[in-house]
Amino acid sequence: MTELKEQSIETFLDELASKQATPGGGSAAAVIGAQSAALISMVCNLTIGKPKYSEVEKDMKTLLQQSEDLRTELTGMIKADVDVFDKLMSCYGLPKETEQEKTNRSEKIQRVLKEATLVPLECAKACAQLIKLSRIAAEKGNVGVISDAGVAVMAGYGALKSAALNVYINTGSIKDKKFATEKLAELKQIINGVDIEAEEIYQIVKSKL
């Protein structure tokens, strides 16, 4: 798949809607997360340089750098998700006639399933950070574009929960229960409290409209 930055949104959506296995939900989660980051950056860019918001300019510049770093990270995850899923599908296609082939195939599948778990887990981590950053945008950003901070938090929240689903489905097939348990514990820590936090930020935004 051509990287998102090299194709139109329409092309990406066509590929997402097609019979191809990739791109799929993992890539979509990363895209949604990247949109959240971009919206936070938009609020920053429309706040920085405005005399009315001079007191928060330093904070908004810091916020802009953080949101742009996360946008870059999440954009990279779009292709990372596709690559690891294609790799997994290749493993499922390996021969399984002999016992040795079955063992080899199983070992490779298990190894790649771990890789496939780490990508959405990192996506979830990045989106959890975006939710926190969107609070700053909502509290200090230009009220003229405050609704965009609200869309940012909802996008970040949706992306996080979507990424979590991909962690759940992959860990469910991993035989190394220690690894699976550890990653699920990490995910639980990431998502702990985000439902309440996202709603709080949404209400902050709504109160300013």
NULOLO-531404 format. One record per residue: x, y, z of N, C-alpha, C in turn. Coordinates in steps of 0.1 Angstrom, whole numbers, plus 5000, padded with zeros to 4 digits. Layout:
% residues N
XYZXYZXYZ;...
//
This chain:
% residues 209
500849885000500050005000500950125000;500550224991501250354991501050425005;502050485010501850545023500850655022;500150685033499050775033499450915028;500650955032501151095028501351105013;501350995006501550994992500250964984;499150954991497950924984496851014989;495751024982494551104986493751024996;492951105003492051045013491150945007;490650984995489750894987490350764984;491650764980492350644977492450554989;492850615000492950535013491650475017;490550555016489250505019488750395010;489150404997488850294988489550164991;490750184995491550064999490950005012;490550095021490050055034488649975032;487950015022486649955019486749835010;487849805005488049694995488049555002;488149454994488249314999489649285004;490549375003491949355008491949355023;492849275029492949265043493549385049;494349455041495049575046494749685036;494649815040494649855054493349815061;493449805074492249765082492049855094;491449805105491149875116492349945124;493449875123494649925130495150045123;495150045110495650165103494650275104;493350245104492250345106492450415120;492750335130492950395143494050495143;495150455136496250545136495950675128;495150665117494750785110493850875119;492950815126492050895134492850965145;493850895151494750955160495551065155;496051045143496851155136495951275134;494651255131493751365129493551445142;493451365153493351435166494551525168;495751475165496951555167496951675158;496551655146496451775137495551875141;494451835147493451935152493952015164;494751945173495352015184496352115178;497052075168498052165162497352285156;496152265150495452375144495052475155;494552425166494152515177495352595181;496452535182497752605186498052705176;498052675164498452765153497552885152;496352865156495352985156495253055169;496153015178496253085191497553165192;498553095188499953155188499953285180;500453385185500653515178499453605180;498353565187497253645189497453725202;497453855202497653935214496753895226;495553855223494553825233495053695241;495953615235496353495241497853495244;498453615245499853625248500353555260;499453545270499853485283500053335282;499353275272499453125271500353095258;500953185252501653155240502753055242;503553065253504552975255504052835257;502952815264502252685266501852635253;501252715244500752665232501852625222;502952695223504152655214504652515219;504652495232505052365237504052255232;502852295234501752195230501852165215;502152265207502252245192503352145189;504452155196505552065193505251925197;504551915208504051775213503051715204;502151795199501051735190501651705177;502651775172503251745159504151625160;504751605171505551485173504651365173;503551375180502651265180501951235166;501751345159501151325146502151245137;503451285138504451215130504451065134;504451045147504450905152503350825147;502150875148500950805144500850785129;501250885122501250865107502150745103;503250735110504150615108503550485111;502650485121501950365125500950315115;500550395106499550355095500250245087;501450265082502150175074502650055083;503050085095503549985104502549875106;501249915108500149825110499949735098;500049795086499849725073500949625072;502249665074503349585073503349455081;503049475094503049365103501849275100;500749325096499549235093499849155080;500549215070500849145058501949035062;502749065071503748975075503148855082;502048885090501348775097500648685087;500048745077499248675067500248575059;501448625057502448545050502848425058;502848445072503148335081502048225080;500848275080499648175079499748095066;500348155056500448085043501547985042;502447975052503547885052503047735051;503847645045503447505045503347445058;502447345059502147275072501947125070;502647075060502446925057503146835067;504446875071505146785080505146855094;505546775104505546825118506546935119;507646925112508647035113508047165107;507347155096506747265089505747325098;504947245105503947295114504547365126;505647315131506347375142506847515138;507547515126508147635121507047745118;505947705112504847795109504347855122;504047765132503447805145504447905152;505747875152506647965159506748105152;506648105139506748235132505448315134;504348245134503048315136503048375150;503448305160503448355174504448475175;505548465168506548575169505948705163;505248685152504648805145503448855152;502748765159501548815166501948905178;503148885183503648975193503949105187;504549105176504849235169503549305166;502549225161501249285158500449345170;500849295182500249355194500949485198;502249495195502949615200502549735192;502249725179501849845171500649915176;499549845178498349905183498449955198;499349885205499549925219500250055219;501250075210501950205209500950315204;500050275196499050365191498150415202;497750325211496950355222497650445232;498950425234499750515242499750655237;499950665224500050795217498750865218;497650795217496250855217495950895231;496350825241496150865255496850995258;498051015252498751145254497951255247;497351225235496651325228495351375236;494751285243493551315251494051425261;495151395268495651485278496051625271;496651615260496951745253495751825248;494751755245493551825240492851905252;493151865264492651935275493252075276;494552085273495252215273494752295262;494552235250493952315239492552365242;491752285249490452325253490452435263;491352425273491352525283492052655280;493052645271493852765268493752815253;493152735245493152765230492252885227;492352935215491553035209490052985209;489253055216487853015217487153015203;487653085193487053085180487152945173;488152865178488252725172488252625183;487552655194487552565205486752435202;485852435193485152315189486052215183;487152265177488152175171488952095182;489052165193489652095204488751975209;487452005208486551895212486551785202;486651815189486751705179488051625181;489151705185490451635188490351535199;489651575210489551475221488751355217;487651375210486751265206487451175196;488251235187489051155177490151075185;490851135194491851065202491250955210;490050975216489450875224488950755215;488350795203487950685194489150605189;490250675186491450605181491950515192;492050565204492550475215491750355217;490450365218489550255220489650155208;489850205196489950125184491250045184;492350115188493650045189493549935200;492849965211492749865221492149735216;491149745207490449625201491549545194;492449605187493449535180494449465190;494649525201495549455211494849335216;493549345219492749235225492649115215;492449145202492349035193493648965191;494749035191496048965189496548895201;496348945213496748875225495948755227;494748755222493848635224494448515216;495248535207495848425199497348395203;497848465213499248445217499348335228;500148245225500348125235501248165247;502048265245502948305256502048395265;501448335275500548395284501148505292;502448495295503148595303503148725295;503548715282503648825273502248895272;501248805269499848855267499348925279;499648865291499148925303499849065306;501049075303501849195305501349305296;501049275284500549375274499149415277;498349325282496949365285496949445298;497949425307498049505319498549645315;499449655305499849785300498649865294;497849795286496749855280495749905290;495449825300494549855311494949985318;496249995320496750125326496650245317;496750215304496650325294495250375294;494250285294492850325292492150365305;492850335316492250365329491850515331;490650545332490150675334489950765322;490250705310490050785298488650825294;487750735298486250755295485850885302;486250895315485851015323486551135318;487851125315488651235311488251295298;487951205288487451255275486151325277;485251275285483951345287484151475294;485051485303485251615310485751715300;486651675291487251775282486151815272;485351715268484251745259483351855265;483051835278482151935285482752065286;484152075288484852195289484652275276;484852205265484652265252483152315250;482252225253480852255251480452385259;481052395271480752515280481252645274;482152635264482752765258482052795245;481152715240480552735227479352845228;
//
